[in-house]
C-alpha cells in the first residue's frame, strides 16, 4: 500500500452517513478522487455523538472502504462537520504602519488575522473559520485584495464560524481511538459555498441552501462577500416523519425509502388521480398510495422550511435581489422538482449544485451529485485550508525553562564525560 505526501483524506460526519474521500490535486487545477468510502452513521444524532463505540465503528468502516479502493494509506484527515448549533459572527481588526509608503504584504495580512481572533469565543464554542470579507486602507474601503497597496492604517473585516466544542471533542476522541490524526475541522455548508459557488454569482449576490437530514443551512453572499450563515433545525427526517404520519402503518425506514425513491417536492407536477403501488418489503403486501397526496405532504414541510429560509434572507434585505440565484446541495437537493418548489417560494432562480467543476481524473460519476458536495469541496480545499482556519497564535522568543535545561547535558553525563576525558583520554569525536 502506497503512502504519498500529496494525497489527502477528508471525513464527512453526517447524521445519516459517514463519507470518506481520498484524493490529490489534479494537474489541471481540480481534485482527483482516488477512493470513496461510505457507511451508515451510527452513534450520532442531531446533538452530536451519542455512542462513541458505534460512531468509531462507522468511521472505521467508511475509512477502510476508501483505503481499499484507493490503495493508499493515510493517517491524517480533515473532518467535515455540521451541527444545529453552529453559528456565525463578524469582527474587525486594525493594524498600522509607521511608514506611509509601506507596501502591504502577506505577513501583514497574517498579523491582521491574528488580531481579528484575539477575542473570546462564545461560551462552549470553538472557532472553525476566519474568512476575510473585505479590507480598508486609510480612506479606501471595500478593498478585496490589499497586497501591494500602501498606507498607514489597514483594517480587515472577517466572518467567523463557530461549532459546539463538546461535539468536536467527542469526534476527536473517536479518531484518537482509530489512531488517526485530525488536522482540523471544517463546516460543511461554508466549505461547499466557498469552493463551489462561482465567483461571478457571488459578486451578483447568491445563496447556498444545504439540505441535510436534521438541519437546513443557509450561506449568503453579497458583492462577493460572505454576509450571513444560519442553521435551521429542520431537515429531511421531518419529511420522512410526515410521510409515516400520513400512511401510519409503515416503519421509519419505509417512509425514508418512499421519500428517496418516489418523493416529489412540487405537487402541481403530479398527475391528478395517479396512484403508486409499492411493495415496501417482502413480508408486506403491496400498498396503494395517492401520488399527489404524498407530494402535498412533502411539499408542505419543504415549503415551511423555505419560508424560514426566506425570512433569513429578508433580514439582509436581499430577498428578490440574489441575482446569482439560489444553489441547493445536500441529500435533500436530490428530490425531484425541489428546484421548482424553491423557486416558487423564494422567487429566485434555482440551481442544483454538483462538484463536477472541480473534479479531475479518478472517480467522477459516483461523487458528482449534491450529496457529495461538501466532502469533495473540502478535499479540493485541503492545500489552501490554512487560509480559512484560525491562525496559529504567535509565540514569544523567550525560551522556556525546559528548553534552557535541554541545552546542557545533565550533571551525571558531564561527570562521565570528564572522567573519560581525564582518565581514558578517548578521541573527542568518539566521546561526542
Helices and strands as residue ranges (DSSP letters): E 7-13, E 17-25, E 31-40, E 44-45, E 48-49, H 52-70, E 76-81, E 87-96, H 106-116, E 125-137, E 140-143, E 153-164, H 165-177, E 181-187, H 188-196, H 199-204, E 206-211, E 216-222, E 225-232, H 236-247, H 252-262, G 267-269, E 275-278, E 287-290, H 291-315, E 326-329, G 331-334, H 338-346, E 350-352, G 355-358, E 359-362, G 370-372, H 373-381, G 382-387, H 401-406, H 411-419, I 420-424, H 428-431
